[in-house]
């Protein structure tokens, strides 16, 4: 059963984009950002979504309940720049029906 969700992504220039994200393709937030080209190529998802870089760091602005942060994501954010209490790695946020209405802002490029 296909279910698309709507999420709001504020890019690094401050423009907010309301985009449609499929929940039936096992995509994560970083892949959605890349598919809509909301960050210059080569500046997001450098490690391919393995939580081994922080190029997809974002700030979660909405009150969505996200999956608990795993050790590798926590360790990566501990070494990243511009980290806030609301920071997460986009590659670790799966597009599920529960993410409908999610609002995020891309962190500045380090």
N, C-alpha and C positions, 0 to 999 in steps of 0.2 A: 504494500500500500504506500503510494507516494504521498509525502507530505512536505511541502515547502514551508519554510519559516521566513520571517522578515527580521533582519537585524540592522542596527545602525552602527556604522563604522566611521569614526572621525579620523581622517588621514593626517599625515605629518605636517600638512600645510594648514590644517584647521578646518577643512571642508568636511561636512558630514554627508555620508552617502547611505541611503536606505536601500538595502540590497536583499534579494531573494536567495536563500540558501537551501539546497536540497538536504533532506535528512535521510535519504535512501541510498546515498553514495559513500558513506563512511568518511565524509570530509571533515576536516577540522577548520578552525577559524583562519589559520595561516593560509590554508589552501583556498579558502573563499576570498581572502584579500588578494592573493595572487591571481585568481581567476578573473577578478574584476579590475586587475591592474591598479590597485589603490596605493601601491608603493612601487618605486622604480625597480625594474628587474635587477636582481642581484643584491637587493637591500633587505629582503625579507625571506625567511626560510632557507638561509644559506646552508644549514646542515641537513635540510630535507625533512625536517619535522621529527628529529630524533632527540630533542631537548638537549642538544650539545652546543648550542649557541643561543644568544638572546636576541637575535635579529627580529623575531616576531613578538617581542614583549609588547603587551598592551595593558591598558588600564581598564578594568571592568567598572563601568559607571552605573550599571543597573544593579538591582538587588537579586539577581539570579543566584540560585544555589548551584554552585559548580562542584564537580568532583573534587575530592580532597587532593591537595597537591602531593605528588610523589617526590621521593628523595632527589631524583635527578633534576626535576624542575626546580625544586627548592635550592639545590646546590648551584644551578646555573644562575638563578636570580640573585644569589648571594654574591656573585662575581660581576653582575651586570651594572651598567650605569643607569641613572635616572629611575631607579627602582622606588616604588611607592608601596604602601600597604595594600593597595588594590591591584598590584601588578600580577599578571599571569603570562605564561607563554601561550601564544595563540595556537601553536601546534598541539597543545594539550587540552584544548577545548573542542570537544566533538560536537558536530551539528546534530542535535536531537530535537524532537518536538518540544522538549522542556526549555530549549534555548530561544524559543520564539520571543521576540521583543528585546533580545540582548542588545546592550549598548556598550560599545568599547571605543577607546581612543588609542591609536598606535603611539607607542613611546617614541621619543626622538631617536634618530639613528645614532648609534654610538661611534 
